[in-house]
Amino acid sequence: MKLDPDDSKAVNREILLGFWKVHILHHAAERPLIGQWMLRELRRHGYDVSPGTLYPMLKRMEESGWLRSETDPGRGPKSARRYYLTEKGQAVLDHVGRQVEELRRELTESPVSKPEKT
């Protein structure tokens, strides 16, 4: 069964939003990231994310201490902001990685019963 647009929006809002954050932490662990690049990367993975969602999310992640950011002062006020993973962000990524692995095992190793048709 395919999700209708309203269900798809609900899944994005209620479940996949957390996945976006994991992707951000993962990529920030690899190298500093820029918001526009992260938008393209999330879309490449099939996530329907807008700048109006991503940039406040990056700000909250920075306020939580998971990321830090900086701009190049020599490039003026429109300089791209680079986001870096912090030590706390790495601890969060490690924790989430263990939880994701446990969930993956559960999803692939145990049979899923489907609801009976009425």
Buried (B, 14 or more C-beta within 10 A) or exposed (E): EEEEEEEEEEEBEEEBBEBBBBBBBBBBBEEBBEBEBBBEBBEEEEBEBEEEBBBEBBEEBBEEEBBBBEEEEEEEEEEEBBBBBBEEBBEBBEEBEEEEEEEEEEEEEEEEEEEEEE
